[in-house]
């Protein structure tokens, strides 16, 4: 059992019985049901994350680093769904790898590598969001909220993701014969395949799971302590302080919920991977399907969390759905001036505040 089969299920091997496949050789009603669930999750992920990106870029209240980083994570979820769902469905239906020759080899390497890279991108983006919120709350007067800072963070995330996926570009191979074709992992001739696969798995667990989540746990613990048990310095007006603290708490709750869902969706696969590699454990096929389904469902869950926890996302999703319905009915769309009135009122209040309070308003992520 190779690393790609356990960790990604992007390798499609009809002769070696992928862990999430049925073993009968016939497409059963259960397999069709699983495939329908996979398609539904893919549609929700692609549609939901596309709307998230659109809402952030078209809503001025969401033009803050935290939400631009959420856009980066949505892009990762979109790419992961795009590259991972077709092999997953083909595996459920016991279909061989559909590409052959040099093009098939490239697709085999690229698809498997992209899967690992997008996982790394999502995790590192979550860590960057925690870092950004931590400094906004603990050091509210420090000017870290600028475009250059954001560009460097995003560039670093994608560079690290490329480094994470590069070993799989080397290791993944395409097997072809008259009956079938499938991807498999082979680290020869430069490395021992079994040892290299185990080493790579451990490195992935440390670099894109243990260290980022330990860092996020520390950041969110400190943020929660400050927001719930300490007063924000430099704000004398109690009403203003309560409004700012309430807004920050809402953002932190949403981000913590996103983090918890990510951990819950990915933890079963991490446990099963280590159990198989280092404990020779055996799991039923349905367990591996559940693991694979959860990691793909995570991309569909995130947009739902945004809508549940954030009023601006709720309004944005309603606006997109409203636009879609109106366009089908061919009815003109009229934009209310309410948003402009609210922004003018907020600006007026900000101009009346002290210099420290005004700086806090400008730097505060709107909820």
TORKE-93979 format. One record per residue (C-alpha): residue number from 1; residue in one letter; z, x, y. Coordinates in Angstrom, 3 decimals. Layout:
BEGIN
<atom num="NUM" residu="A" Z="Z" X="X" Y="Y"/>
...
END
This chain:
BEGIN
<atom num="1" residu="X" Z="0.000" X="0.000" Y="0.000"/>
<atom num="2" residu="X" Z="-1.112" X="1.711" Y="3.165"/>
<atom num="3" residu="X" Z="0.412" X="1.712" Y="6.634"/>
<atom num="4" residu="X" Z="-2.261" X="-0.423" Y="8.239"/>
<atom num="5" residu="X" Z="-1.895" X="-3.154" Y="5.636"/>
<atom num="6" residu="X" Z="1.855" X="-3.369" Y="6.217"/>
<atom num="7" residu="X" Z="1.999" X="-2.847" Y="9.941"/>
<atom num="8" residu="X" Z="-1.087" X="-4.606" Y="11.161"/>
<atom num="9" residu="X" Z="-2.889" X="-6.397" Y="8.340"/>
<atom num="10" residu="X" Z="-6.096" X="-5.446" Y="10.058"/>
<atom num="11" residu="X" Z="-7.357" X="-3.739" Y="6.925"/>
<atom num="12" residu="X" Z="-9.204" X="-6.253" Y="4.795"/>
<atom num="13" residu="X" Z="-9.205" X="-5.251" Y="1.162"/>
<atom num="14" residu="X" Z="-10.329" X="-7.946" Y="-1.239"/>
<atom num="15" residu="X" Z="-9.837" X="-5.702" Y="-4.269"/>
<atom num="16" residu="X" Z="-6.273" X="-4.539" Y="-3.620"/>
<atom num="17" residu="X" Z="-4.730" X="-7.926" Y="-2.713"/>
<atom num="18" residu="X" Z="-3.548" X="-7.810" Y="0.853"/>
<atom num="19" residu="X" Z="0.030" X="-8.958" Y="1.179"/>
<atom num="20" residu="X" Z="-0.768" X="-12.153" Y="3.063"/>
<atom num="21" residu="X" Z="-3.622" X="-13.278" Y="0.745"/>
<atom num="22" residu="X" Z="-3.432" X="-15.708" Y="-2.109"/>
<atom num="23" residu="X" Z="-4.100" X="-14.128" Y="-5.467"/>
<atom num="24" residu="X" Z="-6.158" X="-16.845" Y="-7.142"/>
<atom num="25" residu="X" Z="-9.510" X="-15.749" Y="-5.724"/>
<atom num="26" residu="X" Z="-10.167" X="-19.351" Y="-4.637"/>
<atom num="27" residu="X" Z="-9.644" X="-20.674" Y="-1.126"/>
<atom num="28" residu="X" Z="-6.854" X="-23.202" Y="-1.574"/>
<atom num="29" residu="X" Z="-5.744" X="-25.998" Y="0.718"/>
<atom num="30" residu="X" Z="-2.718" X="-23.850" Y="1.637"/>
<atom num="31" residu="X" Z="-5.019" X="-21.001" Y="2.689"/>
<atom num="32" residu="X" Z="-7.044" X="-23.393" Y="4.834"/>
<atom num="33" residu="X" Z="-3.826" X="-24.674" Y="6.413"/>
<atom num="34" residu="X" Z="-2.779" X="-21.084" Y="7.194"/>
<atom num="35" residu="X" Z="-6.174" X="-20.345" Y="8.700"/>
<atom num="36" residu="X" Z="-5.951" X="-23.448" Y="10.898"/>
<atom num="37" residu="X" Z="-2.504" X="-22.331" Y="12.118"/>
<atom num="38" residu="X" Z="-3.903" X="-18.877" Y="12.891"/>
<atom num="39" residu="X" Z="-6.807" X="-20.368" Y="14.858"/>
<atom num="40" residu="X" Z="-4.422" X="-22.637" Y="16.785"/>
<atom num="41" residu="X" Z="-2.216" X="-19.677" Y="17.723"/>
<atom num="42" residu="X" Z="-5.275" X="-17.690" Y="18.808"/>
<atom num="43" residu="X" Z="-6.522" X="-20.534" Y="21.024"/>
<atom num="44" residu="X" Z="-3.084" X="-20.966" Y="22.628"/>
<atom num="45" residu="X" Z="-2.770" X="-17.224" Y="23.202"/>
<atom num="46" residu="X" Z="-6.239" X="-16.782" Y="24.668"/>
<atom num="47" residu="X" Z="-6.045" X="-19.900" Y="26.815"/>
<atom num="48" residu="X" Z="-2.432" X="-19.507" Y="27.915"/>
<atom num="49" residu="X" Z="-2.662" X="-15.843" Y="28.889"/>
<atom num="50" residu="X" Z="-5.945" X="-16.412" Y="30.726"/>
<atom num="51" residu="X" Z="-4.271" X="-19.116" Y="32.797"/>
<atom num="52" residu="X" Z="-1.271" X="-16.822" Y="33.441"/>
<atom num="53" residu="X" Z="-3.573" X="-14.156" Y="34.891"/>
<atom num="54" residu="X" Z="-5.395" X="-16.735" Y="37.020"/>
<atom num="55" residu="X" Z="-2.140" X="-18.275" Y="38.301"/>
<atom num="56" residu="X" Z="-0.637" X="-14.940" Y="39.334"/>
<atom num="57" residu="X" Z="-3.723" X="-13.803" Y="41.252"/>
<atom num="58" residu="X" Z="-4.172" X="-17.171" Y="42.995"/>
<atom num="59" residu="X" Z="-0.516" X="-17.785" Y="43.883"/>
<atom num="60" residu="X" Z="0.769" X="-15.690" Y="46.793"/>
<atom num="61" residu="X" Z="4.392" X="-16.325" Y="45.843"/>
<atom num="62" residu="X" Z="3.745" X="-14.444" Y="42.595"/>
<atom num="63" residu="X" Z="2.236" X="-11.366" Y="44.269"/>
<atom num="64" residu="X" Z="5.126" X="-9.116" Y="43.260"/>
<atom num="65" residu="X" Z="5.316" X="-6.153" Y="40.905"/>
<atom num="66" residu="X" Z="7.177" X="-8.088" Y="38.225"/>
<atom num="67" residu="X" Z="4.421" X="-10.684" Y="37.974"/>
<atom num="68" residu="X" Z="1.600" X="-8.151" Y="38.133"/>
<atom num="69" residu="X" Z="3.272" X="-6.411" Y="35.192"/>
<atom num="70" residu="X" Z="3.388" X="-9.782" Y="33.434"/>
<atom num="71" residu="X" Z="-0.380" X="-9.896" Y="34.012"/>
<atom num="72" residu="X" Z="-0.641" X="-6.496" Y="32.328"/>
<atom num="73" residu="X" Z="1.256" X="-7.846" Y="29.313"/>
<atom num="74" residu="X" Z="-0.984" X="-10.923" Y="29.236"/>
<atom num="75" residu="X" Z="-4.021" X="-8.631" Y="29.132"/>
<atom num="76" residu="X" Z="-2.460" X="-6.798" Y="26.184"/>
<atom num="77" residu="X" Z="-1.830" X="-10.109" Y="24.416"/>
<atom num="78" residu="X" Z="-5.415" X="-11.206" Y="25.064"/>
<atom num="79" residu="X" Z="-6.864" X="-7.987" Y="23.661"/>
<atom num="80" residu="X" Z="-4.538" X="-8.004" Y="20.665"/>
<atom num="81" residu="X" Z="-5.441" X="-11.604" Y="19.846"/>
<atom num="82" residu="X" Z="-9.133" X="-10.850" Y="20.202"/>
<atom num="83" residu="X" Z="-9.084" X="-7.883" Y="17.816"/>
<atom num="84" residu="X" Z="-6.439" X="-9.048" Y="15.331"/>
<atom num="85" residu="X" Z="-7.141" X="-12.702" Y="14.664"/>
<atom num="86" residu="X" Z="-10.521" X="-12.442" Y="12.878"/>
<atom num="87" residu="X" Z="-9.340" X="-9.910" Y="10.256"/>
<atom num="88" residu="X" Z="-6.177" X="-11.977" Y="9.775"/>
<atom num="89" residu="X" Z="-8.159" X="-15.143" Y="9.064"/>
<atom num="90" residu="X" Z="-10.595" X="-13.260" Y="6.839"/>
<atom num="91" residu="X" Z="-7.619" X="-11.922" Y="4.890"/>
<atom num="92" residu="X" Z="-6.160" X="-15.406" Y="4.465"/>
<atom num="93" residu="X" Z="-9.497" X="-16.679" Y="3.133"/>
<atom num="94" residu="X" Z="-9.984" X="-13.543" Y="0.988"/>
<atom num="95" residu="X" Z="-13.166" X="-12.450" Y="2.691"/>
<atom num="96" residu="X" Z="-14.254" X="-8.780" Y="2.648"/>
<atom num="97" residu="X" Z="-14.657" X="-6.659" Y="5.742"/>
<atom num="98" residu="X" Z="-17.811" X="-8.085" Y="7.380"/>
<atom num="99" residu="X" Z="-19.321" X="-4.835" Y="8.755"/>
<atom num="100" residu="X" Z="-20.987" X="-1.913" Y="6.993"/>
<atom num="101" residu="X" Z="-22.488" X="1.488" Y="7.774"/>
<atom num="102" residu="X" Z="-21.690" X="3.510" Y="10.889"/>
<atom num="103" residu="X" Z="-21.090" X="0.353" Y="12.913"/>
<atom num="104" residu="X" Z="-18.649" X="-0.873" Y="10.258"/>
<atom num="105" residu="X" Z="-16.803" X="2.465" Y="10.363"/>
<atom num="106" residu="X" Z="-16.465" X="2.237" Y="14.147"/>
<atom num="107" residu="X" Z="-15.214" X="-1.364" Y="13.988"/>
<atom num="108" residu="X" Z="-12.762" X="-0.446" Y="11.238"/>
<atom num="109" residu="X" Z="-11.273" X="2.401" Y="13.290"/>
<atom num="110" residu="X" Z="-11.393" X="0.591" Y="16.628"/>
<atom num="111" residu="X" Z="-9.864" X="-2.701" Y="15.474"/>
<atom num="112" residu="X" Z="-6.960" X="-1.053" Y="13.656"/>
<atom num="113" residu="X" Z="-6.312" X="1.382" Y="16.500"/>
<atom num="114" residu="X" Z="-6.470" X="-1.321" Y="19.164"/>
<atom num="115" residu="X" Z="-3.841" X="-3.303" Y="17.307"/>
<atom num="116" residu="X" Z="-1.335" X="-0.448" Y="17.534"/>
<atom num="117" residu="X" Z="-2.314" X="0.305" Y="21.123"/>
<atom num="118" residu="X" Z="-1.803" X="-3.263" Y="22.323"/>
<atom num="119" residu="X" Z="1.627" X="-3.397" Y="20.679"/>
<atom num="120" residu="X" Z="2.591" X="-0.242" Y="22.567"/>
<atom num="121" residu="X" Z="1.198" X="-1.653" Y="25.806"/>
<atom num="122" residu="X" Z="3.246" X="-4.863" Y="25.492"/>
<atom num="123" residu="X" Z="6.482" X="-3.036" Y="24.700"/>
<atom num="124" residu="X" Z="6.056" X="-0.471" Y="27.474"/>
<atom num="125" residu="X" Z="5.185" X="-3.246" Y="29.936"/>
<atom num="126" residu="X" Z="8.399" X="-5.044" Y="29.016"/>
<atom num="127" residu="X" Z="10.286" X="-1.807" Y="29.654"/>
<atom num="128" residu="X" Z="8.505" X="-1.345" Y="33.008"/>
<atom num="129" residu="X" Z="9.444" X="-4.896" Y="34.031"/>
<atom num="130" residu="X" Z="13.099" X="-4.203" Y="33.186"/>
<atom num="131" residu="X" Z="12.963" X="-0.974" Y="35.207"/>
<atom num="132" residu="X" Z="11.358" X="-2.741" Y="38.168"/>
<atom num="133" residu="X" Z="13.908" X="-5.587" Y="38.169"/>
<atom num="134" residu="X" Z="16.802" X="-3.142" Y="37.727"/>
<atom num="135" residu="X" Z="15.951" X="-1.186" Y="40.864"/>
<atom num="136" residu="X" Z="15.181" X="-4.374" Y="42.825"/>
<atom num="137" residu="X" Z="18.659" X="-5.707" Y="42.024"/>
<atom num="138" residu="X" Z="20.815" X="-2.576" Y="41.913"/>
<atom num="139" residu="X" Z="19.070" X="-0.737" Y="44.784"/>
<atom num="140" residu="X" Z="17.539" X="-3.603" Y="46.822"/>
<atom num="141" residu="X" Z="16.938" X="-1.521" Y="49.955"/>
<atom num="142" residu="X" Z="14.919" X="1.226" Y="48.258"/>
<atom num="143" residu="X" Z="11.189" X="0.839" Y="48.805"/>
<atom num="144" residu="X" Z="9.683" X="1.005" Y="45.331"/>
<atom num="145" residu="X" Z="7.525" X="-2.099" Y="45.742"/>
<atom num="146" residu="X" Z="4.163" X="-0.658" Y="46.715"/>
<atom num="147" residu="X" Z="0.690" X="-0.633" Y="45.218"/>
<atom num="148" residu="X" Z="0.689" X="3.092" Y="44.424"/>
<atom num="149" residu="X" Z="3.909" X="2.765" Y="42.453"/>
<atom num="150" residu="X" Z="2.486" X="-0.164" Y="40.482"/>
<atom num="151" residu="X" Z="-0.803" X="1.642" Y="39.762"/>
<atom num="152" residu="X" Z="1.035" X="4.676" Y="38.388"/>
<atom num="153" residu="X" Z="3.200" X="2.494" Y="36.145"/>
<atom num="154" residu="X" Z="0.203" X="0.588" Y="34.728"/>
<atom num="155" residu="X" Z="-1.841" X="3.779" Y="34.271"/>
<atom num="156" residu="X" Z="1.066" X="5.414" Y="32.421"/>
<atom num="157" residu="X" Z="1.407" X="2.394" Y="30.130"/>
<atom num="158" residu="X" Z="-2.254" X="2.470" Y="29.109"/>
<atom num="159" residu="X" Z="-2.276" X="6.257" Y="28.712"/>
<atom num="160" residu="X" Z="0.712" X="6.085" Y="26.349"/>
<atom num="161" residu="X" Z="-0.955" X="3.223" Y="24.484"/>
<atom num="162" residu="X" Z="-4.105" X="5.309" Y="24.040"/>
<atom num="163" residu="X" Z="-2.012" X="8.179" Y="22.648"/>
<atom num="164" residu="X" Z="-0.306" X="5.812" Y="20.207"/>
<atom num="165" residu="X" Z="-3.599" X="4.418" Y="18.900"/>
<atom num="166" residu="X" Z="-5.468" X="7.750" Y="18.697"/>
<atom num="167" residu="X" Z="-4.090" X="8.840" Y="15.259"/>
<atom num="168" residu="X" Z="-5.430" X="5.647" Y="13.695"/>
<atom num="169" residu="X" Z="-8.895" X="6.435" Y="15.017"/>
<atom num="170" residu="X" Z="-8.753" X="9.470" Y="12.742"/>
<atom num="171" residu="X" Z="-6.958" X="7.964" Y="9.745"/>
<atom num="172" residu="X" Z="-8.801" X="4.672" Y="9.192"/>
<atom num="173" residu="X" Z="-11.763" X="4.815" Y="6.789"/>
<atom num="174" residu="X" Z="-14.283" X="2.277" Y="5.516"/>
<atom num="175" residu="X" Z="-14.857" X="1.867" Y="1.771"/>
<atom num="176" residu="X" Z="-18.135" X="0.311" Y="0.680"/>
<atom num="177" residu="X" Z="-19.603" X="-0.627" Y="-2.682"/>
<atom num="178" residu="X" Z="-21.916" X="-3.304" Y="-4.024"/>
<atom num="179" residu="X" Z="-19.226" X="-5.970" Y="-4.286"/>
<atom num="180" residu="X" Z="-16.994" X="-5.486" Y="-1.291"/>
<atom num="181" residu="X" Z="-15.996" X="-3.374" Y="1.693"/>
<atom num="182" residu="X" Z="-12.585" X="-2.773" Y="3.215"/>
<atom num="183" residu="X" Z="-10.635" X="-0.551" Y="5.598"/>
<atom num="184" residu="X" Z="-8.004" X="1.829" Y="4.283"/>
<atom num="185" residu="X" Z="-5.800" X="4.588" Y="5.638"/>
<atom num="186" residu="X" Z="-6.507" X="8.188" Y="4.601"/>
<atom num="187" residu="X" Z="-5.040" X="11.182" Y="6.486"/>
<atom num="188" residu="X" Z="-6.786" X="13.826" Y="4.371"/>
<atom num="189" residu="X" Z="-7.981" X="16.553" Y="4.471"/>
<atom num="190" residu="X" Z="-5.658" X="17.784" Y="7.237"/>
<atom num="191" residu="X" Z="-2.520" X="15.855" Y="6.205"/>
<atom num="192" residu="X" Z="-0.884" X="14.439" Y="3.130"/>
<atom num="193" residu="X" Z="-1.658" X="10.724" Y="3.311"/>
<atom num="194" residu="X" Z="1.682" X="9.410" Y="2.051"/>
<atom num="195" residu="X" Z="3.810" X="11.726" Y="4.181"/>
<atom num="196" residu="X" Z="1.648" X="11.315" Y="7.281"/>
<atom num="197" residu="X" Z="1.749" X="7.520" Y="7.018"/>
<atom num="198" residu="X" Z="5.549" X="7.539" Y="6.736"/>
<atom num="199" residu="X" Z="5.898" X="9.975" Y="9.630"/>
<atom num="200" residu="X" Z="3.598" X="7.925" Y="11.829"/>
<atom num="201" residu="X" Z="5.565" X="4.770" Y="10.995"/>
<atom num="202" residu="X" Z="8.873" X="6.416" Y="11.945"/>
<atom num="203" residu="X" Z="7.405" X="7.791" Y="15.190"/>
<atom num="204" residu="X" Z="6.085" X="4.344" Y="16.106"/>
<atom num="205" residu="X" Z="9.462" X="2.764" Y="15.396"/>
<atom num="206" residu="X" Z="11.245" X="5.291" Y="17.622"/>
<atom num="207" residu="X" Z="8.699" X="5.522" Y="20.460"/>
<atom num="208" residu="X" Z="7.569" X="1.907" Y="20.856"/>
<atom num="209" residu="X" Z="10.536" X="0.033" Y="19.453"/>
<atom num="210" residu="X" Z="13.933" X="1.785" Y="19.428"/>
<atom num="211" residu="X" Z="13.838" X="3.743" Y="22.712"/>
<atom num="212" residu="X" Z="12.210" X="1.017" Y="24.874"/>
<atom num="213" residu="X" Z="14.484" X="-1.736" Y="23.568"/>
<atom num="214" residu="X" Z="17.617" X="0.381" Y="23.922"/>
<atom num="215" residu="X" Z="16.578" X="1.129" Y="27.520"/>
<atom num="216" residu="X" Z="15.903" X="-2.551" Y="28.206"/>
<atom num="217" residu="X" Z="19.249" X="-3.540" Y="26.709"/>
<atom num="218" residu="X" Z="21.032" X="-1.163" Y="29.085"/>
<atom num="219" residu="X" Z="19.034" X="-2.319" Y="32.124"/>
<atom num="220" residu="X" Z="19.521" X="-6.030" Y="31.466"/>
<atom num="221" residu="X" Z="23.218" X="-5.563" Y="30.670"/>
<atom num="222" residu="X" Z="23.767" X="-3.854" Y="34.021"/>
<atom num="223" residu="X" Z="21.657" X="-6.440" Y="35.858"/>
<atom num="224" residu="X" Z="23.559" X="-9.313" Y="34.262"/>
<atom num="225" residu="X" Z="26.900" X="-7.753" Y="35.177"/>
<atom num="226" residu="X" Z="25.825" X="-7.293" Y="38.797"/>
<atom num="227" residu="X" Z="24.279" X="-10.745" Y="39.169"/>
<atom num="228" residu="X" Z="27.088" X="-12.678" Y="37.533"/>
<atom num="229" residu="X" Z="30.175" X="-10.642" Y="38.455"/>
<atom num="230" residu="X" Z="29.456" X="-8.704" Y="41.646"/>
<atom num="231" residu="X" Z="28.426" X="-9.584" Y="45.192"/>
<atom num="232" residu="X" Z="25.187" X="-8.321" Y="46.748"/>
<atom num="233" residu="X" Z="26.025" X="-5.816" Y="49.510"/>
<atom num="234" residu="X" Z="24.694" X="-6.329" Y="53.048"/>
<atom num="235" residu="X" Z="24.608" X="-10.144" Y="52.990"/>
<atom num="236" residu="X" Z="27.374" X="-11.892" Y="54.906"/>
<atom num="237" residu="X" Z="26.001" X="-15.439" Y="54.831"/>
<atom num="238" residu="X" Z="27.226" X="-17.198" Y="51.669"/>
<atom num="239" residu="X" Z="24.337" X="-19.686" Y="51.489"/>
<atom num="240" residu="X" Z="21.768" X="-16.893" Y="51.735"/>
<atom num="241" residu="X" Z="23.618" X="-14.860" Y="49.120"/>
<atom num="242" residu="X" Z="23.753" X="-17.784" Y="46.683"/>
<atom num="243" residu="X" Z="20.044" X="-18.498" Y="47.143"/>
<atom num="244" residu="X" Z="19.033" X="-14.891" Y="46.458"/>
<atom num="245" residu="X" Z="21.393" X="-14.531" Y="43.490"/>
<atom num="246" residu="X" Z="20.194" X="-17.830" Y="42.003"/>
<atom num="247" residu="X" Z="16.560" X="-16.740" Y="42.290"/>
<atom num="248" residu="X" Z="17.252" X="-13.378" Y="40.691"/>
<atom num="249" residu="X" Z="19.226" X="-14.949" Y="37.870"/>
<atom num="250" residu="X" Z="16.312" X="-17.240" Y="37.032"/>
<atom num="251" residu="X" Z="13.925" X="-14.290" Y="36.817"/>
<atom num="252" residu="X" Z="16.328" X="-12.257" Y="34.667"/>
<atom num="253" residu="X" Z="16.917" X="-15.211" Y="32.313"/>
<atom num="254" residu="X" Z="13.171" X="-15.605" Y="31.837"/>
<atom num="255" residu="X" Z="12.654" X="-11.898" Y="31.181"/>
<atom num="256" residu="X" Z="15.572" X="-11.690" Y="28.739"/>
<atom num="257" residu="X" Z="14.182" X="-14.680" Y="26.850"/>
<atom num="258" residu="X" Z="10.758" X="-13.003" Y="26.657"/>
<atom num="259" residu="X" Z="12.418" X="-9.850" Y="25.325"/>
<atom num="260" residu="X" Z="14.447" X="-11.738" Y="22.701"/>
<atom num="261" residu="X" Z="11.357" X="-13.603" Y="21.490"/>
<atom num="262" residu="X" Z="9.429" X="-10.335" Y="21.228"/>
<atom num="263" residu="X" Z="12.201" X="-8.768" Y="19.153"/>
<atom num="264" residu="X" Z="12.459" X="-11.787" Y="16.858"/>
<atom num="265" residu="X" Z="8.682" X="-11.890" Y="16.339"/>
<atom num="266" residu="X" Z="8.364" X="-8.198" Y="15.533"/>
<atom num="267" residu="X" Z="11.647" X="-7.377" Y="13.778"/>
<atom num="268" residu="X" Z="10.751" X="-8.895" Y="10.366"/>
<atom num="269" residu="X" Z="7.640" X="-6.715" Y="10.141"/>
<atom num="270" residu="X" Z="9.610" X="-3.612" Y="11.103"/>
<atom num="271" residu="X" Z="12.232" X="-4.328" Y="8.443"/>
<atom num="272" residu="X" Z="9.650" X="-5.004" Y="5.735"/>
<atom num="273" residu="X" Z="7.687" X="-1.864" Y="6.636"/>
<atom num="274" residu="X" Z="10.703" X="0.401" Y="6.247"/>
<atom num="275" residu="X" Z="11.860" X="-1.434" Y="3.133"/>
<atom num="276" residu="X" Z="8.501" X="-0.919" Y="1.418"/>
<atom num="277" residu="X" Z="8.051" X="2.702" Y="2.487"/>
<atom num="278" residu="X" Z="11.547" X="4.032" Y="1.979"/>
<atom num="279" residu="X" Z="13.167" X="1.560" Y="-0.420"/>
<atom num="280" residu="X" Z="10.270" X="0.538" Y="-2.689"/>
<atom num="281" residu="X" Z="11.126" X="-3.088" Y="-1.956"/>
<atom num="282" residu="X" Z="8.872" X="-5.954" Y="-2.963"/>
<atom num="283" residu="X" Z="8.402" X="-9.138" Y="-0.952"/>
<atom num="284" residu="X" Z="6.543" X="-12.347" Y="-1.785"/>
<atom num="285" residu="X" Z="3.117" X="-12.875" Y="-0.260"/>
<atom num="286" residu="X" Z="4.376" X="-15.724" Y="1.904"/>
<atom num="287" residu="X" Z="6.911" X="-13.440" Y="3.574"/>
<atom num="288" residu="X" Z="4.184" X="-11.057" Y="4.707"/>
<atom num="289" residu="X" Z="2.095" X="-13.947" Y="5.964"/>
<atom num="290" residu="X" Z="5.092" X="-15.161" Y="7.996"/>
<atom num="291" residu="X" Z="5.547" X="-11.664" Y="9.472"/>
<atom num="292" residu="X" Z="1.885" X="-11.424" Y="10.407"/>
<atom num="293" residu="X" Z="1.856" X="-14.934" Y="11.816"/>
<atom num="294" residu="X" Z="4.921" X="-14.274" Y="13.991"/>
<atom num="295" residu="X" Z="3.463" X="-11.187" Y="15.668"/>
<atom num="296" residu="X" Z="0.315" X="-13.115" Y="16.556"/>
<atom num="297" residu="X" Z="2.318" X="-16.140" Y="17.688"/>
<atom num="298" residu="X" Z="4.200" X="-13.985" Y="20.199"/>
<atom num="299" residu="X" Z="1.153" X="-13.878" Y="22.479"/>
<atom num="300" residu="X" Z="1.029" X="-17.700" Y="22.478"/>
<atom num="301" residu="X" Z="4.783" X="-18.076" Y="23.077"/>
<atom num="302" residu="X" Z="4.959" X="-15.985" Y="26.267"/>
<atom num="303" residu="X" Z="2.922" X="-18.371" Y="28.499"/>
<atom num="304" residu="X" Z="5.125" X="-21.240" Y="27.299"/>
<atom num="305" residu="X" Z="8.227" X="-19.288" Y="28.362"/>
<atom num="306" residu="X" Z="6.750" X="-18.697" Y="31.818"/>
<atom num="307" residu="X" Z="6.095" X="-22.413" Y="32.259"/>
<atom num="308" residu="X" Z="9.564" X="-23.433" Y="31.046"/>
<atom num="309" residu="X" Z="11.499" X="-20.956" Y="33.202"/>
<atom num="310" residu="X" Z="9.393" X="-20.632" Y="36.354"/>
<atom num="311" residu="X" Z="8.479" X="-23.396" Y="38.791"/>
<atom num="312" residu="X" Z="5.533" X="-21.469" Y="40.257"/>
<atom num="313" residu="X" Z="3.969" X="-21.067" Y="36.811"/>
<atom num="314" residu="X" Z="4.500" X="-24.770" Y="36.121"/>
<atom num="315" residu="X" Z="2.703" X="-25.658" Y="39.330"/>
<atom num="316" residu="X" Z="-0.049" X="-23.143" Y="38.570"/>
<atom num="317" residu="X" Z="-0.647" X="-24.496" Y="35.053"/>
<atom num="318" residu="X" Z="-0.691" X="-28.057" Y="36.388"/>
<atom num="319" residu="X" Z="-3.178" X="-26.998" Y="39.047"/>
<atom num="320" residu="X" Z="-5.490" X="-25.405" Y="36.468"/>
<atom num="321" residu="X" Z="-5.296" X="-28.421" Y="34.159"/>
<atom num="322" residu="X" Z="-5.827" X="-30.737" Y="37.132"/>
<atom num="323" residu="X" Z="-8.878" X="-28.750" Y="38.218"/>
<atom num="324" residu="X" Z="-10.278" X="-28.942" Y="34.701"/>
<atom num="325" residu="X" Z="-9.810" X="-32.697" Y="34.496"/>
<atom num="326" residu="X" Z="-11.221" X="-33.302" Y="37.965"/>
<atom num="327" residu="X" Z="-14.272" X="-31.137" Y="37.317"/>
<atom num="328" residu="X" Z="-15.037" X="-33.099" Y="34.153"/>
<atom num="329" residu="X" Z="-14.823" X="-36.310" Y="36.160"/>
<atom num="330" residu="X" Z="-16.881" X="-34.694" Y="38.953"/>
<atom num="331" residu="X" Z="-14.295" X="-35.692" Y="41.611"/>
<atom num="332" residu="X" Z="-13.680" X="-33.500" Y="44.718"/>
<atom num="333" residu="X" Z="-10.432" X="-31.544" Y="44.776"/>
<atom num="334" residu="X" Z="-8.288" X="-31.567" Y="47.906"/>
<atom num="335" residu="X" Z="-5.682" X="-28.876" Y="48.503"/>
<atom num="336" residu="X" Z="-2.370" X="-29.956" Y="50.012"/>
<atom num="337" residu="X" Z="-1.015" X="-28.132" Y="53.047"/>
<atom num="338" residu="X" Z="2.512" X="-28.294" Y="51.627"/>
<atom num="339" residu="X" Z="2.398" X="-24.703" Y="50.414"/>
<atom num="340" residu="X" Z="1.456" X="-23.423" Y="53.860"/>
<atom num="341" residu="X" Z="4.273" X="-25.418" Y="55.475"/>
<atom num="342" residu="X" Z="6.789" X="-23.945" Y="53.047"/>
<atom num="343" residu="X" Z="5.580" X="-20.406" Y="53.639"/>
<atom num="344" residu="X" Z="5.792" X="-20.868" Y="57.424"/>
<atom num="345" residu="X" Z="9.328" X="-22.175" Y="57.113"/>
<atom num="346" residu="X" Z="10.318" X="-19.225" Y="54.930"/>
<atom num="347" residu="X" Z="8.718" X="-16.807" Y="57.411"/>
<atom num="348" residu="X" Z="10.607" X="-18.398" Y="60.294"/>
<atom num="349" residu="X" Z="13.913" X="-18.024" Y="58.486"/>
<atom num="350" residu="X" Z="13.111" X="-14.423" Y="57.688"/>
<atom num="351" residu="X" Z="12.427" X="-13.621" Y="61.351"/>
<atom num="352" residu="X" Z="15.858" X="-14.966" Y="62.287"/>
<atom num="353" residu="X" Z="17.692" X="-12.827" Y="59.732"/>
<atom num="354" residu="X" Z="19.213" X="-9.403" Y="60.266"/>
<atom num="355" residu="X" Z="17.191" X="-6.295" Y="59.417"/>
<atom num="356" residu="X" Z="18.853" X="-5.825" Y="56.019"/>
<atom num="357" residu="X" Z="18.461" X="-9.487" Y="55.108"/>
<atom num="358" residu="X" Z="14.815" X="-9.479" Y="56.213"/>
<atom num="359" residu="X" Z="14.115" X="-6.451" Y="54.011"/>
<atom num="360" residu="X" Z="15.767" X="-8.218" Y="51.079"/>
<atom num="361" residu="X" Z="13.624" X="-11.321" Y="51.635"/>
<atom num="362" residu="X" Z="10.434" X="-9.294" Y="51.672"/>
<atom num="363" residu="X" Z="11.397" X="-7.410" Y="48.516"/>
<atom num="364" residu="X" Z="12.790" X="-10.368" Y="46.602"/>
<atom num="365" residu="X" Z="10.656" X="-11.816" Y="43.827"/>
<atom num="366" residu="X" Z="10.103" X="-15.490" Y="44.596"/>
<atom num="367" residu="X" Z="10.995" X="-17.918" Y="41.792"/>
END
